[in-house]
Amino acid sequence: MLEDSLGTRVQWTCEGHDCSVTGTSQAPPDCAGDDIFVVGAGAIAILCGASVGADHALSLHEASCRPLLCATESDCPQWPDRHYGCDGGFCTTSTQTLDMLDIESVCLRLAPRGDTCDAIDADPAVAMARATATSACTTTGCTIPASCRP
């Protein structure tokens, strides 16, 4: 079981490199198509709402992403080729560098996830998190701003 910063819990299963969310404690945001939750594997593991279109293409809704929380490494998702540990309460890996999506998800960690993509996009906290993430990332990398740290 994985849990994000809003308390959304999901079952996580892997068959080799094919990993997926198999059950959730709440419905993903209603965006378009077949809406699901997916686990993102950046420098910080995140839980995001996504839609699967008629063409089976996955469309991630980045503003719905929240970091996965942990007390120990066993609370984090693991892939055969990517290991996550627990650092400061977040599932992190040293094999990836922080990017804007990591920063945005940490800055939004306490902002409620709207029921629809339209509601999420209209949330002023999303605009603020995007602006903060943009300023936290330069050509040399990203750092988590003090205003977004737990």
C-alpha positions as a Markdown table, in Angstrom:
| # | Residue | x | y | z |
|---|---|---|---|---|
| 1 | Met | 0.0 | 0.0 | 0.0 |
| 2 | Leu | 1.3 | 3.4 | -1.0 |
| 3 | Glu | 0.0 | 6.7 | 0.5 |
| 4 | Asp | 0.4 | 10.3 | -0.8 |
| 5 | Ser | 0.5 | 13.5 | 1.1 |
| 6 | Leu | -3.3 | 13.9 | 1.0 |
| 7 | Gly | -3.9 | 10.4 | 2.5 |
| 8 | Thr | -4.9 | 8.8 | -0.8 |
| 9 | Arg | -3.9 | 5.1 | -0.5 |
| 10 | Val | -3.3 | 2.8 | -3.5 |
| 11 | Gln | -2.4 | -0.8 | -4.0 |
| 12 | Trp | 0.8 | -1.2 | -5.9 |
| 13 | Thr | 1.8 | -4.3 | -7.8 |
| 14 | Cys | 4.7 | -5.2 | -10.1 |
| 15 | Glu | 5.2 | -8.0 | -12.6 |
| 16 | Gly | 8.8 | -7.6 | -13.7 |
| 17 | His | 9.0 | -4.0 | -15.1 |
| 18 | Asp | 5.2 | -3.7 | -15.5 |
| 19 | Cys | 4.0 | -1.9 | -12.3 |
| 20 | Ser | 0.6 | -0.5 | -11.8 |
| 21 | Val | -2.0 | 0.8 | -9.3 |
| 22 | Thr | -4.6 | -1.9 | -8.7 |
| 23 | Gly | -6.9 | -0.3 | -6.1 |
| 24 | Thr | -7.5 | 3.1 | -4.5 |
| 25 | Ser | -9.0 | 4.6 | -1.4 |
| 26 | Gln | -10.7 | 7.3 | -3.5 |
| 27 | Ala | -11.5 | 8.0 | -7.2 |
| 28 | Pro | -8.9 | 9.8 | -9.3 |
| 29 | Pro | -9.9 | 13.2 | -10.6 |
| 30 | Asp | -12.4 | 13.3 | -13.5 |
| 31 | Cys | -10.4 | 14.6 | -16.4 |
| 32 | Ala | -11.1 | 12.8 | -19.7 |
| 33 | Gly | -11.3 | 9.3 | -20.9 |
| 34 | Asp | -10.7 | 6.5 | -18.5 |
| 35 | Asp | -9.3 | 8.2 | -15.3 |
| 36 | Ile | -6.8 | 6.4 | -13.2 |
| 37 | Phe | -4.0 | 7.0 | -10.7 |
| 38 | Val | -0.4 | 6.3 | -11.7 |
| 39 | Val | 2.8 | 6.4 | -9.7 |
| 40 | Gly | 5.5 | 8.6 | -11.1 |
| 41 | Ala | 9.1 | 7.7 | -10.8 |
| 42 | Gly | 11.2 | 10.9 | -10.7 |
| 43 | Ala | 13.6 | 11.9 | -8.0 |
| 44 | Ile | 10.5 | 12.0 | -5.7 |
| 45 | Ala | 7.9 | 9.2 | -6.2 |
| 46 | Ile | 4.5 | 10.8 | -6.8 |
| 47 | Leu | 0.9 | 9.8 | -7.2 |
| 48 | Cys | -0.9 | 11.5 | -10.1 |
| 49 | Gly | -4.2 | 11.4 | -11.8 |
| 50 | Ala | -4.1 | 10.4 | -15.5 |
| 51 | Ser | -6.5 | 9.6 | -18.3 |
| 52 | Val | -6.2 | 6.8 | -20.8 |
| 53 | Gly | -7.6 | 8.0 | -24.1 |
| 54 | Ala | -9.4 | 6.0 | -26.8 |
| 55 | Asp | -6.0 | 5.4 | -28.5 |
| 56 | His | -4.7 | 4.0 | -25.2 |
| 57 | Ala | -2.3 | 6.9 | -24.8 |
| 58 | Leu | -1.7 | 8.0 | -21.2 |
| 59 | Ser | -2.3 | 11.7 | -20.4 |
| 60 | Leu | -0.8 | 12.7 | -17.1 |
| 61 | His | -2.5 | 15.6 | -15.2 |
| 62 | Glu | 0.6 | 17.1 | -13.5 |
| 63 | Ala | -1.3 | 19.5 | -11.2 |
| 64 | Ser | -2.9 | 16.4 | -9.5 |
| 65 | Cys | 0.4 | 15.0 | -8.5 |
| 66 | Arg | 1.3 | 14.7 | -4.8 |
| 67 | Pro | 4.4 | 13.1 | -3.2 |
| 68 | Leu | 4.3 | 9.6 | -1.8 |
| 69 | Leu | 5.0 | 9.6 | 2.0 |
| 70 | Cys | 7.0 | 7.2 | 4.0 |
| 71 | Ala | 8.2 | 6.3 | 7.5 |
| 72 | Thr | 10.5 | 3.6 | 6.2 |
| 73 | Glu | 11.8 | 2.4 | 2.8 |
| 74 | Ser | 9.2 | -0.3 | 2.7 |
| 75 | Asp | 6.5 | 2.4 | 2.4 |
| 76 | Cys | 8.0 | 3.3 | -1.0 |
| 77 | Pro | 7.4 | 1.9 | -4.5 |
| 78 | Gln | 10.2 | -0.2 | -6.0 |
| 79 | Trp | 11.0 | -1.1 | -9.6 |
| 80 | Pro | 13.5 | -3.7 | -10.7 |
| 81 | Asp | 15.8 | -0.9 | -11.9 |
| 82 | Arg | 15.0 | 1.9 | -9.6 |
| 83 | His | 15.3 | 1.9 | -5.8 |
| 84 | Tyr | 13.5 | 4.4 | -3.5 |
| 85 | Gly | 14.4 | 5.1 | 0.0 |
| 86 | Cys | 12.7 | 7.3 | 2.7 |
| 87 | Asp | 14.2 | 10.7 | 3.1 |
| 88 | Gly | 12.5 | 13.4 | 5.2 |
| 89 | Gly | 9.2 | 11.6 | 4.9 |
| 90 | Phe | 9.3 | 11.4 | 1.1 |
| 91 | Cys | 10.1 | 8.5 | -1.2 |
| 92 | Thr | 13.2 | 9.5 | -3.1 |
| 93 | Thr | 15.9 | 8.1 | -5.3 |
| 94 | Ser | 19.4 | 9.3 | -5.9 |
| 95 | Thr | 19.4 | 7.9 | -9.5 |
| 96 | Gln | 17.3 | 10.8 | -10.7 |
| 97 | Thr | 17.6 | 14.6 | -10.3 |
| 98 | Leu | 14.9 | 16.9 | -9.1 |
| 99 | Asp | 12.8 | 18.3 | -11.8 |
| 100 | Met | 9.9 | 20.8 | -12.0 |
| 101 | Leu | 7.2 | 18.1 | -11.5 |
| 102 | Asp | 9.0 | 17.0 | -8.3 |
| 103 | Ile | 9.1 | 20.5 | -7.0 |
| 104 | Glu | 5.5 | 21.3 | -8.0 |
| 105 | Ser | 4.2 | 18.1 | -6.3 |
| 106 | Val | 6.1 | 18.9 | -3.1 |
| 107 | Cys | 4.7 | 22.5 | -3.1 |
| 108 | Leu | 1.2 | 21.1 | -3.6 |
| 109 | Arg | 1.6 | 18.4 | -1.0 |
| 110 | Leu | -1.1 | 19.9 | 1.3 |
| 111 | Ala | -3.4 | 21.4 | -1.4 |
| 112 | Pro | -6.6 | 19.4 | -1.8 |
| 113 | Arg | -6.8 | 17.6 | -5.1 |
| 114 | Gly | -10.0 | 18.7 | -6.9 |
| 115 | Asp | -12.6 | 16.2 | -8.1 |
| 116 | Thr | -12.0 | 17.3 | -11.8 |
| 117 | Cys | -9.1 | 18.6 | -13.9 |
| 118 | Asp | -11.0 | 21.9 | -14.3 |
| 119 | Ala | -11.3 | 22.4 | -10.6 |
| 120 | Ile | -7.6 | 21.5 | -10.1 |
| 121 | Asp | -6.5 | 23.9 | -12.8 |
| 122 | Ala | -8.7 | 26.7 | -11.3 |
| 123 | Asp | -7.1 | 26.3 | -7.9 |
| 124 | Pro | -4.9 | 29.3 | -7.1 |
| 125 | Ala | -2.5 | 27.0 | -5.1 |
| 126 | Val | -1.7 | 25.3 | -8.4 |
| 127 | Ala | -0.7 | 28.5 | -10.1 |
| 128 | Met | 1.4 | 29.4 | -7.1 |
| 129 | Ala | 3.1 | 26.0 | -7.0 |
| 130 | Arg | 3.9 | 26.2 | -10.7 |
| 131 | Ala | 5.4 | 29.7 | -10.3 |
| 132 | Thr | 7.5 | 28.5 | -7.3 |
| 133 | Ala | 8.7 | 25.4 | -9.2 |
| 134 | Thr | 9.6 | 27.5 | -12.2 |
| 135 | Ser | 11.7 | 29.8 | -10.1 |
| 136 | Ala | 13.3 | 26.8 | -8.2 |
| 137 | Cys | 14.7 | 25.3 | -11.4 |
| 138 | Thr | 17.6 | 26.7 | -13.4 |
| 139 | Thr | 19.8 | 25.3 | -16.1 |
| 140 | Thr | 21.9 | 23.7 | -13.4 |
| 141 | Gly | 19.1 | 21.9 | -11.7 |
| 142 | Cys | 16.2 | 22.3 | -9.2 |
| 143 | Thr | 16.1 | 22.7 | -5.4 |
| 144 | Ile | 13.1 | 22.5 | -3.1 |
| 145 | Pro | 12.3 | 26.0 | -1.9 |
| 146 | Ala | 12.1 | 26.6 | 1.8 |
| 147 | Ser | 8.5 | 27.7 | 1.4 |
| 148 | Cys | 7.6 | 24.2 | 0.1 |
| 149 | Arg | 9.6 | 22.1 | 2.7 |
| 150 | Pro | 7.7 | 20.2 | 5.3 |
